[in-house]
Structures are given as structure tokens and as C-alpha cells.
Amino acid sequence: MKKIVLSIFIVLTLVSVLGAKPTDTRHFSTNPAFLANSKRGTFEIGLPILGFEVTNSYLSIGEIIGLASAKDFTLDLNKLYTSLGDGGLEYGFTLENALFSTVHIGQLGVGFFTRQETYYFSSLPKSFFGILANGNQLDVPITGESNIILQSFAETGLYGSWKLDNFVFAGTLDAYFPLAYADNAKFNYSFVARSNGTASFSASANLPMYTFLDAKAVSNSSGNFDSAGLTSDAISSSLSSSMGFNVDAGFMYRHPKSKKPMWGGALLNIPLIPAKAGSKLNANLTYSAEIANLLANTANIADAVTSTESQPAKVEASENFVLMPMKANGFYRFELLPFLDVTPQAELVFWNPTRLNLGVNANVYLGDWIDFGVGVHRNDFVWKAETELALNLYIFELAISAAVNGPDIGSMFTAKGLEANIFIALGF
């Protein structure tokens, strides 16, 4: 199965494109000036039908498909432990959808957009699997900790642009609210086996999650999570009291003759008014066990175990402000031939943790109708190799892209993750 997945990707790479031309309108979330780079010129509606990414640091997509169809399987703990990097067993996903509409007349452009993005990333410490694979040393505690990142936002806004000679200056005013946002979320565990035959184990996932919904709409009289009060009126009321505002600002320089974007940059999610969370869901999932007189209870180990479990998640009112991650990015296009160019990009994300995303695209153009491209990117802890095919019939455009990914540059072709996007544009 792994060979089949890799073969399909190689074929796609030879006949398709990477992650699209990085300056097309479908990438407006990285620079609002890209909305002025429409192939339709006057009016355009853009609709990404599908956008998702999944990743993990152990199993390839082919192996996951094989396990799903298998009647039984064997997990080699030693192989699992030795194959993991220092980050442990990492896993995550991204979901993104957007809709935009623009009108450009003369030097001015206006429009609107709506967008939703959910990003989740977490891991299990490598030391946890070390206990399972290699055992432990008596009377020596083993502990581990990892972070949980959850950022889910919805936003809608207005777009405006101005073409000045060969430059395009653009900006958006965005209203946004947090669908789900985890602040300082962590997973940790501890284990110790003692020489007197006793042992202790504890694990907890502390997930303080904020949302725009009012606490009364998502809790019962006991303060536990309950969606019975989640009505359309409650959602509308929560939106009006939670909404915040951002500004995105970007520019690009276009080639004097071809009008292709040559270089540019953007500042994203510049806060004007921060969104306010309506409620905080305290999901503190814990499990602990004390094992006493294990050597004396080998016939019935259950009699030696005393365990405690977590209580239901509690909901409380929140006045916390929630900001979207602020970003700064830029690109530069090298025209190697009239039909071939290479575009490196970089993005700095000012968030916890602060991170640098890098990428490079190579694109081939068959007239104005077909774009081909390939590229490599490091984006939010994941390395990926992308490919895309874009067909432009002026009033109609279809772009399909796919990518494989991995936790490091050496493993991205092992297809431990997958990304897919479909984009349609209409206009004139």
C-alpha cells in the first residue's frame, strides 16, 4: 500500500502542480492583495469546496488504510518507540473553508469574504512509549508533558484595493469570533514502580477551552456542559457580544508588462478590538491509580488497584479576550523562463509558540489556460510536498491540489499525512 500511495504522488508530481501559484486569489488569506490578481479581471466569486490536512509522526496513510481494513494487527512497541523523534507521537489536523466575491473597476477593487479555519496539534511524550517498550527502573519516577494547540476561528470582512502604477495595495477589515480556543492546554503523566511491590500512575489532559457561546447556553443548573439551551437566539446573542475586529494589510509589485506579481508582503490579524469569549469549558480529564501489594495479589491484580477518574467538564462565564495569531509574510518570484518561475515564501507567526514557516514553489504555465507546479513547505510543525493542477477557462477556473507530509523533511515522502484542496472560481 505504501508503494501505491508513493507511486500515485510521483505521477501527480510529474503531471501536476504544487500548492498552486502562491499569488492567486485562492491564497488571499496570506495576502489580501492577491484578490486583485484575478484572471477574470472585473467580477469573481471564489469557493474552496474542500480544504483539509491530517498528519501524524508514526503511521503512513497507506498503513492506516491497511489497519482499517485488517481483522487484527500487531503493534510492535519497540519499533514504535525507536521510530519516534524527540517530539513523541505527534498528530494534528487542519480544516479550512472560505468564500469571497470581488469587483475591480479601473484602479479600485472592493469585495467581501467569509472564512473558517480550525487547527489542532498535539503529541504524546516519547518517554510514555519508552515505559511500554522497555519497562522502567524501580523507584525512579518517569514523567512527561506535551502541549495541546487548538485554534478555531470564523471571520467575515470587507476588502478594498488600489492599483498605483505597478503596485497593488490592499486591506481587509475582519470581524471574527472564536469557535474553540484552548489556552495553555497540556497533557502530562507520571509513573513510578517501587521495589516494595507498589506502583503509582497518573495522567491528565488539562483543556481550558474558550468559545464565543454564552455560558448559560451551554451549561445546566449544575454547571456541567449541556447543549439543551443552544438555540438560534442564544447563538445570535453570543455572536453580538463576542465579536472582535482585525485588519489585514498587504501589497505586491507587478511586472510592468506581464502584470505577474513579482514580490510583496503582508501583515495579518492586526488587532483592533479583541474578541471576548462568552464561556470557558474546563475539561480536566484525569486518571490516577495506586497499586498496592502487587506481588501478593498476582492472582487477582484488580484487587490491588485503587483508581480515580475525572469529573464532568464544567462551564463558567468568561470575560477573557481572544486574539487571532498575528503573522508577517513575504514572497519573491524568480522568472527563469517565460513559462517557468520559482517563488520562495516565508511567514513568521507571532504566537505561542512563535514559529517560522518556509516554502518554495516551481510553476510551469501552458499559456493562460493551464498551470503546473510543485513545491516543498514547512508549515506549522509539518513538512509537506504539494502538487496542483489548475485549469483556467476565463469565466470558470478549477484547481485541485494534493500534498503528502511528515514531521520532518526526511519523512514527508513517507506520506504520514495528507492534504487536499479543491477550488472553483466564476466570473468575467
N, C-alpha and C positions, 0 to 999 in steps of 0.2 A: 504493500500500500504506500509506503514511504517513497518508493521509486516512481510509482504512478503519479503521486502529488508533485514530486520534483520535476518529472517529465512534462506535466501539464504546464507548470510555471515556466520552464525553459522555452516551451513552444510559444506561450503567450508573450514572453520577453522578446523573442525573435520577430514576432509579427505585430506586437502592440506597442503600448506606451507606458511610461512611468507616471504615476501620480499626477498626470495631466500637466499641461502648460501651467506653471505655478502662478501665472499672472492673469489667467482667465477669470471671468466673472464668478465662476463657481467657487473661487477661493477668496471671495470678498471678506470672509471672516478674518483673514490675515492682513488685509489692507483694503479699506473702503474705496480707494482709487481704482481698484480692479473692476469695480462696477461700471466705470467709464470705458472699459476696454471691450465693450460688447461687439460681437460680429454683426449684430443686427442694426446697430447704429442709432435708431430712433427710439424704438419701444421693445422691451424684453420682459418676459416672465421666466424666472428660473425656478426649477423644482427638483431638488435632490430626492429621489424616491426612496433611496436606501443608503444608509451610511452606518457601518458598524466595524468594530475591531475587537478581537479577543486574543489573549496571549497567556502563556504560562512558561515556566522555565524547565519543565521536565519532559512531558509527552508531546510528540508531534501531532498534528491534526490527523494524519493517517493512522497513528497508533490509537488516538481517541476514537476514531470511527471503528477501528478494529475491535476495541474493547466494548463498544456499544453493541456490536453485533455478536460478541462471543458469549457462550453459555457460562463459561468460567474463565478465570485468569489467575496467574500467579504474580504477586508483587515481590520483586527482589529488593529487599530493604537495603542491602549493601550497595547495589547498583544505584538505587535512588540517592543514597547518602553521598556517594562519591561523585555522582554526576552534578550535584547542586553546587552553585557558586557560593560566595560569601553571603549573598542576599537570601539564601534559603530557597524555599519553594515559592516563587513569585507568580502572581496571577492577577489578571485585571481585564477590564473591557471598557469600550467607549461606544456610545450611541450618539448620533448627531443627525439632525434634520433641519432643513431651512427652506424658506420660500422668500423670493424677492421679486419686485417689479420696479422697473426704471423707465424714465423718459429722458432723452437727451435731445435738446434743440439748440443749435448753434454751440456756444461755448459753455452752456449751463446744463446741468443734469439734476434731476430730482427723483425721489422714489421712496419706497418703504420696504421693510423686511421683517421677518419673524424667524427666530432660530431657537432651537433647544439642543443642549449638549449635556451628556452625563458621562462622567469619568470616574472610574473606580480602580484602585490599585492597592494590593496588599501582599503579604507574604507570611509564611510560617518559618520560624528560625531554623537554620541548618542543624543546630545543636539538638533540637527536638527529635529529628530523624536519626541523629547520632546515638541517642539512647536506644531507639528501636533496633538499630543495626548492630551496635557494638556493645550494648549494655552500659554499665556505669561503675564507677569506683565507690566502694562503700564509704559512707559518712562524708561524702563530698557533694554538696548541693550543686545542681545544674539548673541554670536559669536562662531564659531567652526572652527577647522582646522585639516586636516589629510594629511599624506604623500602618494605619489604615487610612487611605485617602479616598474621600467621597465628595465629589463636587458636581451637583446637578442644578443647572440654571436654565431658565427660559427668559427670552428677551424679545422685544419688538421695538422698532425705531424708524426714524426718518433719515433719508440720505440726501446729500447735496454735493455737487462737484462744480469745479470751474477750470476750464482749459485756458491756460495762458501760454501762448506760443507753443513750445514743445513740452510744457509741464502740465500735469493734472494735479490739482489739489482737491481733496475730498474729505468729508467727515460724516459721521452719523451721531445722532442723539438717540440714546437707547434707554428704554425703560425695562428694568429687569427685576426678577424676584427669585429667591432660592427655592427650588423644589425639594432638595435634600442636600444638606451640607454638614459634614462631620468635622468637628473641630477638636484637634488633639486626641484623635481616636487611636487606641493601641490594643495590641494583643500581647499577653505575656503569660509565662508559665514558670513553674519551679518544681523540681523533683529531687528527692533525696532518699536513698535506701541505706538503712543503718545496720551496723554489724550485730545489733541485738535482735534483728528479725523484723523491725518495724520500718515503715516507709510512709512518706507523705507526698501527695501530688496535688497541685492546684493549677488551674488555667482560667483566664478571664479575657473577655473581649469588651473593652470599655468604649462604647459608641454613643457619645453625646451628639445627637443629630438634630440640626435646626431645620425648620421649614417655615414657609410663609403662612401656613394654616393656623388659625386661631386655636388656642389650647382647648377652648370649650367645644370646638367642632370635632376634635379627635381624641377625646377622653370621656370617661364616665364619672360617676359621682365619687368613685374610689381613687381617681387619678390615673387609672390604667388606660392604656391605649384602646380606643374603641371608635370605629368609623361610623357608628349609627347616626351621629349628628352632622355628617359630611354632606350637606345639601348644596344646591347651586347657589342659594342666597349666602350660605356660610362661606363658600369659595369666593364669591364676588366681594363680600365684605373683607375677607382676609387679603385679597389682592390690593384693594384700595388703600389699606393701612400698611401694607408691607413693601410696596413698590419703591425701588431706588432708581437712580439715573446715572448713566455713564456717557462718556464721549469717546469715540474713536476718531483719530486723525491720521491721514496718510497722504502720500504724494508719490508721483513717479515721473520720470523723464522718458519721453518717447523719441524714437528715431525720426529725424526730420523728414525722411522720405517714406519709409515703410510704416511709420507710426507704431512700431512694436515697442512695448515697454522695455527700456534698457536698464534702468536702475531706479531704486526707490526704497521707501521705508515707511513704517507706521508705528504709532503709539496706540495701544488698545486698552480699553477698560479704565480710562482716566476717570476717577470717581468725582461726581458732582454731589449727589445725595445718596448715601449708602442705604441699601435695603435693610429693613428691620424684620427679624424673624418673629413670627407670631407665637411659636411654641418650640419647646425643646423636648425631644424624646430621649429620656435617659435609659438606654438599653445597655445594662451592665450584666452581660452574660458570664456567669461564674460557675465553676465546678471544682470541688475540692474533696479529697479522700484521705483518710488516715487508715493505714493498715497496721494492725497490732497483732503480735504473736503469729506472724505468718508461718514460721517454722512449725508451730504447734497446731496449725489449722490447715495443713496441706490437703486434708480430705475434703474440706469444705471452705474454700477461700472466702466465699461470700460472708461467712460469719465473722471474718477478721476485718471487714471493710466497713467503715463508717463514712458516709458521704453527705454532702450538702450541695444543693443546686440553687440557681439564681431565681429571683422573684420576677413577676411580670414587669415589662417595661413601664415606667412611669412617665407621665406627660405633665409638664409645667409651663406656665406662661413665660414668655421670654421678651426681653427688650434689647437683646443683642443685635448689633449691626453686623451685616454680612456683606463683604466686598467680593467682586469677581477678581480673579488673578490678573494683575496688570502685566502687560507684555510690550516689548520693543523688538522690532524685527527689521530686516532689510534684505535686498536681493541685488544681484548684478548679472546681467546677461552678456555672455561672450558669443558673438556671431562668428563661428568658424567658417561656415559656408553659407551661401544664400538659402539653403534648405536645411541647415543644421546649426543648432546653437546649444550651449551649455549654460545652466543657470544655477550657481550656488546660492544658498539662503542660510540665514542664521536668525535665531529668535532667543531672546532672554526672557525667562518667566520669573517675575518678582513675586515669589510665593514660597510657602514652606512645604518642601524645600525649594530654594532658588535653583533653577536648572537652565542649561543651555541646550537648545535644540538646533541641530545642524542638518543640512541636506544638500544634495546636488541632483539636478535633472538634466538629461540629454534628450533633445527633441528633434525629430525629423518631420518636415512638412511636405506633403504632396499637394502643391497648390494651396488654395484656400479651403479645400474640402476635407482633407484627412490630416490628422496629427498623429504622430507616433512618438513614443518616448519611454525611457527607462530611468531609474534613479535609485539612490540609496539615502535613507534618512535615519537620524536618531531623534526620536520624538517621545518625550515624557517617559524615559526609562526603557524604551524599546527601540531596537534596531530593526529596520524593515527595508525590503527591496520591493519596489512597486512597478506595476506595468499598466498602461492605459491605452485604449483606442477611442478616439473622438472623431465622429462623423458630423460635418457641418454642411447643411443644405440651405443655408442662409435663414429661411423662415423657421427652420427646425434644426435642432442640434441634439445629438445623443452622445454621451460619454460614459464609458464603462471602465472602471479601474479595479485592480485586484492587487493584493500585496501579501507576502509572507513575512513573518517577523520572528525574532528571538530576543532573549535578554541581553545579548552582546553581539558584536559584529561577526564573530566567528560562527554563531549558531543561527543567524537569521535564515539561512537557506535550509535549515533542518525543519522549517515550517512548524515551529512550536506555537505559532499564532497565525491568524488570518484576518485580512481586512478586505472589504468590498464596498464599492460606491457606484451608484447609478445616478446620472444627472440628465435632465431634459430641459431644453430652453426653447421658447417660442417667441416670435416677434417679427419685426420688419425694420 
